[in-house]
């Protein structure tokens, strides 16, 4: 079941909350849920209380699991979002083993594809059924904020993963669920005052409320000043920074429901960054939200759902399946006008909350055309594990192991490797300005340029199932070269601008030296 916190027209979009409320067709691994938000009281200077080492403890306020035996300081510079690409991993479905070791072994491949940020879905233990509350194997149903899911490995295994990633130049961010816990989390009985209560009695465990409509998770309360929850969360996040040297966090459902009614108020998020920066400078804070109120304070990166088409009048998903290409420019312009200049949005086709990309965008050729857009428009591209092989075993809240050798692998792998290489080797596609240009090839063709002092790239994408011809309002150039990636239906032999000739679902990328 997927819940959405859509904002009113003109406001930002709220978080997409996904919760595996039904067990579904489980192959191996666990379900997942994305939950809501909450607000803080006064946080104070919470982080100084936790040293990062796991002390002896019997309650939920400090680690009670094994500590890593060694931890070498990381040496990576902070993440540069202007040039970054993000690869998302759900360990359960990544391999038959479903553990950290399998991910660690595959890091060179991820790096060689061209990614520089690894985003791990929640790594904490899963809640179990208790009393009248079910459990659905969701990693977003947090049993213990300080522990590692034993199915994934040990604390040393996670340290090895992070250090191995750092050695390759890959940053690592962890998914954190601050809105709710499982019903068997020790905080339920040890700190019932951390939760929302239907009767207003902070000590009455039996009156703790469900999070939204999800019966397997309990709603935390950030709106009661002084209840201690904000301090607990800051110390917990500081522990993960200190203990594992991760490079930041993705915060689950940071804006649900959207705008002022969000369960985690903006004041909590805005106070959180400086306290975490005191532990490790330059961390990435990715919010599962798209709300101007939270933009750049504290989230310097959010989800580009409006451009993807989840919210608003439509976007990439609708255009790839037959809508007018004009929707893309309109969605992009809406993002530009509503957000601070420094704010960045992820461009994505799929994540664990969305259906398989091949379904969302209408098939293999449509999906490749959509990916060509995402990796050449401004933004920070995200790839969910398996997209690079055209995984056809995916879906909303998928439990199915990625089919790494499926029927689409030989098509998608060279395509994504070529597309990523093109983006990574040309700073114009990372930092260049965007300018939309007209074409006469029909309503399903999008065309735009990326420009800086060194070069201009012209991108033309045909989102229709028929060949088209026309002309482009191309900027003047001493000469265009076709640098389209592997997998382009027209190869690198497209007619050069201002002429335009594209096959069905074709995408052409031209470069001009400035």
Beta strands, then each sheet from edge to edge (+ up, - down):
strand 1: 2-4
strand 2: 16-18
strand 3: 86-89
strand 4: 117-120
strand 5: 171-176
strand 6: 180-182
strand 7: 210-211
strand 8: 214-219
strand 9: 248-251
strand 10: 284-287
strand 11: 301-303
strand 12: 344-348
strand 13: 380-384
strand 14: 433-436
strand 15: 445-451
strand 16: 455-462
strand 17: 468-471
strand 18: 481-482
strand 19: 499-502
strand 20: 507-513
sheet 1: 1+ 2-
sheet 2: 10+ 9+ 5+ 4+ 3+ 13+ 12+ 11+
sheet 3: 6+ 8- 7+
sheet 4: 14+ 15- 16+ 20- 18+
sheet 5: 17+ 19-
end
